[in-house]
């Protein structure tokens, strides 16, 4: 007996549940009733004679068979969506959906301006913003969980296309105290090991950059704490528990910023920001247009949304605003 073809709607629902981590959230994202979603996924399991998801009190996770189907299913669902978008685009302006992944510091500054500009430019399309570390964003681009990513210092890879956007100088972030007026405005790169650092864990882009530059001159950073959240790093430095290496841009909008000071690193410790897309999946008209939009929005000076918190200290000279 010939095998039936997998139903596209069932596959779409399965991918949504697997990516959302549960039926309730997937149902909300898809705008369908949860019982109907469950029936469609169960019908797919019956058709394939495999359990695809393990259901538990916290949600649902793919089985081994589910993981294998998910690898193919994401690509199939995305290709169909791209095909529909391309056909619709013939009628006029770009349509469809695009997912943009941003690193945490940039997401705080760029998410709102990007969404506003997107809605003005593409009123018939939709956009989602996801946040992750640069290493995670690269994985999302490769597997198709994000269409466009902004990442720091991406390593060359045949799986991605890298489009350099801008460079920014990192600074040593230190507590501001009564002696701040006498404090030097800069610090030598080779002297950075003298400052215990509160720094993200590997493979964070800043951690990799700092270690590589110091290794090139035969030195290693002194790590006081490993913390992956930029806001937490800023607070800890303000409390005097260590120092940080960040873009001064990361201090904007942080309540602790007034208690901190940015010292330039000499020679410059420069971080590169790039737009990345998949090298293997053809881009839709909307995605190509959105890449240009992302570049134009992020290439401008960005400021956080207005809050009641005090503004941070001025940026050091020569620092490029992202």
ABEGO torsion letter per residue (X at the ends): XBBBBBBAAAAAAAAAAAAAGEAAAAAAAAGBBAAAAAAAAAAAAAAAGBBABBBBAAEBBBBAAAAAAAAAAAAAAAAAAAAAAAAAAAAEBBBEBBBBBBBAAAAAAAAAAAAAAAAAABAABBBBBBBBBAAAAAAAAAAGABABBBBBGBBBBAABBBBBABBBBBBBBBBBBAAAAABBABBBAAAAAABBBBBBBOABAAAAAAAAAAAAAGBBBBBABBBABAAAAAAAAAAGAEBBBBBAAAABGBAAAAABBBBBBOBBBBBBBBBBBBAABBBBAAAAAAAAAAAAAAABBBBBBBBABBBBBBBBBGBBBX
